[in-house]
Amino acid sequence: MESDVILSIRDLHTAFRVGGQFYDAVDGVNIDIKKNEVFAIVGESGSGKSALALSIPMLHNMNYTQINGDINFEGQNLTTLSEAQLNKVRGAKISMIFQDPLIALNPLLRVGDQIDEALTYHTSMSAAEKKARTIELLTQVGMNNPELTYDNYPHELSGGMRQRAMIALAIANKPAIIIADEPTTALDVTIQAQILDLIKDVQSEMGSSVILITHDLGVVAEIADRVAVMYGGQIVEIATVEQLFTNPLHPYTRSLLASIPNEGVKNERLKAIKGMVPTLKYMPRKGCRFAARIPWIPASAHEADPVYREIEPGHIVLCTCYQTFAFEEDLAERAA
């Protein structure tokens, strides 16, 4: 593993049981997360983003899930660790900011007690030291009255305050990796911006790596360093943020970008992505998985067994269909 790589994922398969059979929601994913970077994973709902995120700290219910492959962190393959060994990593070295803190936080415990609990499990601090550290964390994440918040229950906080409390819990033990799974979805636009700024500030201050799961390319443009675009359980493109927005390659990436309104363009006609992400059971397992949603592109443009190509340093794309892809509307205009 390269010296600047903190997490290396190789041939990761996460399969869920559906009707007695297992189907891959994460299908052969390979990514490297570098130290002190914000790495975004984007795609529509059902693309496998959250399944991938929860696979890293092995948080899936293993009664219904099979995880195979390598998740290499600090010389260990996390997929081979026992539950006791994983618990030493979770919350201490790899932590999560969940999409809905009202569900993730324990409704029966005060906010301060929940952060204290994380410190108790991973440190030998005294009660006074833990409380002081918790107040410090609540201050760090921007709580106006951290002493009062310490004694609040989650339901007594606003959505933005709950998300700040979740971030305080996630950073309590100064983890090397923070996984943020759609951390701003349930918040209004103003609070979203504040939470994103907070995550970026915390990441810069602590030197942690952030894996940001999102469907919002605006969020990616604001805080990410590199991006992986995910579709049908596969990574279809990896690029720096600049590469992705100036030279998107894969038809899916281009379709996502073309579906976003451009504030600087009046009367712009957005390009909707046809169809939907297939369900696990009916996901095509051969050929280009996005082919069915761009039926005007000839089958010959796709590879029967798609492979990755590095088009420029750090910019990787799956399948040859990017070479001939054009939007259906644009082809119709050219033919007219």
N, C-alpha and C positions, 0 to 999 in steps of 0.2 A: 504494500500500500504506500502511495506517495506520502511524504512527510506532512503535507498540508491537508491531507484528507483525514477527517475525524470519523467518518462513517462510510463504509463501503458495502453496498448491497449487490449481490450477485445471484442471478437466476432465481429470483424470489417468486414463489407461487403460493398464493393464499386462496384456498378453495373453501366454499361454503356448501353445506349439505342442503340439497333441494330434492325433495321427494325420494330420499334414500340414496341419491348419488351426489358426488362432490363436483362442483364446477368452479373453475378458477375465476376469481374476481380480480386478482393480481396475477398476471400471466407472464413470467419470465422477465421481471424488471431488473435492470442493472443501472444503478446510479451511485455516484460518489458525492458526499457532502463535505465541503471544505471547511476548515476552521474559520470562525468569525465571518460567516457569510449568511445572507438570507436567500434560501433556495426555495422557490415557489413551485408548487405542483398544481396545475390548472386543468380544468376540463368540466364538462357538464355533469350534472347529477347522474350517478350510475356508471361513471367512467372508471371508478376504482380508487379514487383519491383517498377517501377516508379509510377504506380497507387497507391501503398501503400504510397510511399513517399509524393506524392501530397495530399493524403487524410489527413495526419497528420495536416497540417495547413489549410486544407479545401480549397485548391486552384483549385479544379476542377470546370468546368462550370456546375453549378447545373441545368441548363436547360436540360442537357443530362445525368446527373449523380444522382444516389441515394446513400447516405452514411448512413449506420446504424451501431450501436454498440457504444462502449465507447472508447474515446481517452482522458484519464485522465491526466491532467497537472496542477499542482499547485492548486489542489482542484476543478478544473473545468472540465467538459466534453465538449471538444471543439466542438463536433457535435451538441450541443444544443445552442451555442452562436450565437448572431446576427452578421451581417457583421461588424457593428461598433465595437462590442466587439472583434471580431477576428482581426481586424486591429490594435488593441492595443497589440495583441500578436505577430502578424506577423512582422518580422523585428526587433522587440525589444527583445522578449524572445525566439522565434523560427524563424530561418532564413534559407534561402536556397542558395546553390551554384548550379546553373543550369548547365546542360550538355553543352549548347552552349551559351556562354556569348554574342556573336554577336547578337543573337536573344533576350536574356534576358535583355541586356542593351538597353536603349533608344538611337537610332542612332542620334536623334536630340538634345541631351543634352550632354554637356561636362562631362567627367568623374567626375570631382570635384563637379559639380552641382548635379549629381545624388546621390553622397554620402552625400552632404549637405542636400539634400531633406529628406533622411532617418533620419538624425539628427534633422532636423526641425520638423518632424512629431512626434518624440518620446522624444525630449528634449526641454529645454528652453534656449539653448545656444545662445549667440549673434553671429552676422555674423562673427566677427573676431575669436571667439572661434571655430565656426564650420569649418572655413577654416584651422585653426591650427590643429584641430582634424583630418580633412581629409588628410592634408599633413602628419601627424603622421601615419595615417593608411596606406597610400601609401608607406611610408618608411618602415613600419612594414612588408608589404607583398613583399618587395624586389625591389621596383621600383628604378632604378638607378638615375632618375631625377624626383622626385615626384612633384616638382613645375611645370615642363613642362607637366607631365602626367595629372595634375589637369586641365589643359586647353585643353587637347586633346579630340577629339571625339573618340568613340570606334573604328571606322574604321581606325583610324590612328595608332592603336596599333597592335602588333603581337598577334597571338593566345595565347601565354603564358602570355603576358602582360594583355590581356583582362581577362584571367582567374584570374590573380592576382587582377585586379580591381574589379572583381566580388566577390572575397574573402574579399577584403577591405570593400565592400558594405555590405556583409553578417555579418561581425564582428563589424560593426560600433557601434552598441549599446550593445556590449558584451552579446550576447544571451546565454541562458542556453543550448539551443540545436541548432546545426548546421546540416542541412540535405544536404548532398553532393550527387547529382544525377549524376552519371557517370562523375565526374569532370575532368577526364583526357582523355576521349575518342578521342577527335579531335586533341590531341597533340602528338608530336613525343616523342620517348622513353626518351630522356634526359630531356625534359621539364616536362614530366609526373612525373619523379622522383622528380624534384624540387617542383612541385605543391603538391605532396603527403607529402614531407618533410615539406612544408609550412603549410599544413592543420594540421599535427601532432604537429608542433611547436606552432601554434595558439591555438590548443586544450589544450595543456599542460600549456601554459601560462595563458589562460583565465579560465581553469577548466571547459570548456564546455563539453557536450556530443556530439559526432558526430555520425550521422546515415549515413553510407556510402553505397550508392547503386552502385553496380558494377557487371559485368559479369566476371571480371578478378580475378582469385584466387591468382595470383601473388601479386596483390595489397592488397588483404586480408591478405596474409601472412606477408606483410611488415608492415602494420600499425594497423590492427584490434586487438581488445581484444576478442570479441565474434562474432559469425557468425550465421545467420539464412539462410538456404538454401530454396529457394522458387521455387515451380513448380506448374503450373496450378492454380495459385491464392492462394495456400496453403503453409504454412511453413511445410516442410517435415523433417527438422532436425535443431536443435539448439545446439551449442557446443562452447566451448572455441576454439581459434585458434589451440592450441596444440592438443586438443581432435580431432578436425576435420581433421587435417593432419596426425595424428598418428593412429587414429581409426575411419575412416569414416564409417558410418553405412548404411544409406539409399542407395538403388541402384542408385538413381539419383546423390547423392553426390559422390559416388564412380565412376560413369561414368564421371562426370565432371572432377574429379581429373585424371582419366586414360586417358583423352583426351589431357592433357597438356604435352608437350615435357619435358623430364628430361635431363638437360644439362650433368649430370654425367653418362648417360647411352648411349652407342653407339649402333646403329642399332636397337633401340627400336621401336617396332610396337605399334603405338597409337591405342586406342580403340575408334572408332567413335560411337557417340550415334545415334542409328537408329531413323528414323522418325523425326518429328517436334513437337513443342508445338502446340496443337490444338488451333484453333481460339475460341474466346469467345462463339460463337453460338454453336459450336460442342464439347465444352469441356465436358468430362464425369463428371457427378455430383454425381455418386455413385461409391463406391469401390475405389481401388487404381488408381489414375489418371496417374501414370507412367506405369501401367501394359501393355498398348498397345505397349510400346517401348522396353519392355523386354519379347517378346512373348514366349521365350524358358523356362521361369519360369512358373510352373503350377499355374493354377487359385487358387488352394487350398493354395498356399503360401501367398495369399493376403487376407486381411479381407474384408468382405462385407461392413462393416462400420468401416473404419480405426480409431484407437484411438492412442493417444500419450503415449509413455512409457519413463520413465526416467531410462536409462540404467546405468548411473553413475551420481554422483552429477553434475547438470548443463548440462548434455548431454541427449537430448530428441530426439526421432525419431518417425515418423508416420508410421503405418502399420507393420505387422509382416513379410513382404517380405524380410526385411534385414537379417532375420535369415537363409534363404536358398539361398540367391542370390549368383550367380557366373557369371562371364562373359562367353558369349557363346564360345569364342575362347578357354578359359581355360577348359571348359567342354569337348570340342572337343578333346583337347590334352590329357585329362585324359582318354577319351574313346578309343583313338588310341592305 
